[in-house]
Amino acid sequence: MAPLVRHELKYYISKSQYLILARLLGALLTPDENADENAEYHIRSLYFDTAFDQALADKVAGVRDRDKYRIRIYNLSDSFIRMECKSKLGSYIAKRQALITRDLCEQLVTGDPSGLENTSSGLLREVFREMRINLLKPAVIVDYIREAYMHPAEDIRITFDKQLRTGLFSHDLFNPRLPTISPLANPDQVILEVKYNRVFPDYLAEILSLAAGWSSRSAISKYVLCRRFEGKDF
């Protein structure tokens, strides 16, 4: 089955702008059920790239269709680990994912995909091919706190990503004391993301027009921000 394609809009906003929007949206939408009492949870992703940094090069060059592979965990727990591939398809996005064990996660972090060629998961078989043919390997850890609000219509998700930090050259995914640093010139800057399937409700569009007035829509990539901070660029 082909993955569902969705719209994705991104904006940089200030902390004060975030506080205004979060209060408005919090009164209208439902917090993510997996979040804490502040509608927040911690995300840590270990992004992978090829021997020639193809994902980074494609993003910087604005290649129309491209993929990024990552392992993602939540709240530094190993109880729910996902291998994901996020695809950019023109002006749309799609995401495929597969649950993996901690043992498999640690195996992949070492660059060893053995056994995945026989799995029932198409995504994991694809990761096997990428690691064998294009030398896909861990590239950088990306950390942030996400505040998420949802609406069932069109599977709307509006998120505020705060405290973006990079683990630089470490791949120690589960280390709660991993040294991290913000790649942003202004660490208080917040990344607003809006995802939906086809149609976005007018009343929410009016609220989010505040963000459009404050900040132009941006092609923000947390992965690129963190790789560039460690000195990698094209």
N, C-alpha and C positions, 0 to 999 in steps of 0.2 A: 504494500500500500504506500502510495506517495505521501510524503509529509505535507501537512497543512501549511499553506503559505499565508503569511500575515503581514500587515503593515507595521512598521516600527518608526517612531519619530523620537528624536533625541535633542535635548537642549541643555546647555550649561545655565544654571541659575545660582544666585547668591543664597547665603543662608537665610537672610531676611525674606527673600522671595519664596524660598522653600517653606518657611513657617506659615506664610499666608496661604499658599496653595494646599499644604498638608491639612490645615485646619478646614478649609472649604471642602476638600475631597473626603476628609474623614467623616464629615457630616452626611455625605451623600452615598458613599461606597462602603463596601465591606472589607475590613482588613484581611489579609491573607491568613487562612486558618492555621498555618504553621508558624505564624509569627508570635512574638511575646506580647506582653501587655502594652507595649509601645508600638505595636504593629511592625516590629523589626526582627530581622535575623541576620546572621553573619554568613557571608558567602566567601569561600576560598576556591579559586580555580587554578589548576595547573594547565597552562596552555602548551600545546605541542606545535612544532614546526619542522619543516624538512631541513635537510643538510644545507640547503641554499636559502633558507628562510622565505619559502615561497608564499606563505600566508601573509607575512609582513609585507613583502614586496607587492603582492596583489592588492592589498588594502591601500598602501601608499600610492600606488599607480591608479587606483580607482577601477580595477578590473571589474567588469559587470557581474560576472558569476564567479563566486569563490567560496571556499570552505575554511572553517577553523575547527580544529579538534581540541578538546579539553576534558580533563577530569574535574568534576565539581563535587565539593562536600559542603555541608551546612553546619554551622555552629561548632566546627572543628571535630565533629563526630564521625566515626567510621560506620555508623549504623545505616547510612543511606549514601551510597557512592554511585555516581553516574559518569559513564563515558558519554560525551555529547559531540555531535557535529553540528555547528551552526552554519547554515548556508545563506549566502546573499544571492538572490535570484532577481537581477535587475533592481527594481524598487521595492521588492518584497524580501521577507526573510522566512526561513523554515528551520526547524530543529529536529534532529533525530537523537535518540538517547537509548542507552541500555544500562541497566543496573549491573554493577560488578562488585565482587568481593574485595575485601582489603588485600588479601593475598594476590589477587590478579592485579589490583591497583599498584601494589609495590613492585610486581613483576614488570608492568608496563613502564613504570618510572625508571627502571634500570635499562629500558630499551629492548626488552625481551618479549616478543609477541607470540612465542611458541605455544601451540595449542589452539590459537584463535582461528586457524584456518578451517577447523572442523566444527566451530560453534554454530548454533542455529541463528545467531544474530547477524543480520546482514551488515550492520554497522561495525561490529567487532571483526568480521571477516575483512571489511574494508580497511580497518585500522591495521590488521595484519599485513595486507598488501602495501599500505602506505609505509609501514615501518620497514618492510623488507625491500621495497623497490625505491622509495624516495627518502629512506632513512629518517622517517618521522621520529622525533625525539622530544623530550621535555624542553621547554624554552624559558618560561617565566611563571612565577606565582603572582596572581592578582587577587587582592583582598579588598572587601568593602562591606559596609553595613547597608542592607536594603530595607526600605520601608515600602510596603506594597499594599495597594488597594485594588479591589476587584469588582466587576459587574458581570453577571451572567450573560447579558446581551452582547453578542459578538465576541464573547470571551475577552472582555476588556481587562487589561492589567495596566495600572499606572503606578510607576515605581520611582522612588527617590533613592539614588545610590550615593551614600555618604562615606566620608573617611576613606577614599580610595588610596590604596597603598600597594607597593610592589615588594615582593620578596627578593628582588634583584636576582642574584645568580643561584639562589637556593631552590631545591626541589623538595624540601622537607615538608610535605603537604600537611601532615598531622601535628606538627610541632606547635604547641600553643605559645611558645616563647620565641617563635621565629622573628628575627629582626626585620622590620619592614619600614618603608619610608614613602611619603607621598610623592608622586610624580608631578603633581600640580603646582603651578606657581603660587596659587592661592589654595591652601589645603582645606579651607572652609567651603570651597565651591562644591555644588551638588549637581549631579547628573540626573535630569528628569527624562524618563523613558515612557513612551506611550505605545502599547501594542494592542491591536485589535484585528478582527478577521476581515470585515468588508466595510461596514458602515459605522461611523462614529456618531453617537447621539449629539444633537445640537446643544443641549443644555451643558454637557460636559465640554463641548468645543468652545462654548462661550467662556467657561472658566479657564480653560487652557489657553485661550487667546491672550490671557495675561502673560503667559510664558512667551508667546510669540512676540508680544510687544516689548518684553524685557530683553529677549535674546533670540537671535536667529537660529533656526533649526540647523543642527550641526551633524556631520558624519563622524560622531565620536566613537572611538574604539579604545576601550580600556586596555586591551592587549597592546595596541600600538603605543599608547601613552607610556606603558610600563617598559616596553622594549626600548623605546627611544630614551627613556630615563637612564637605562643601563648602557647607553652609548651606541645602540644598534639603530642604524637608519639607512635609507636608500636615497 
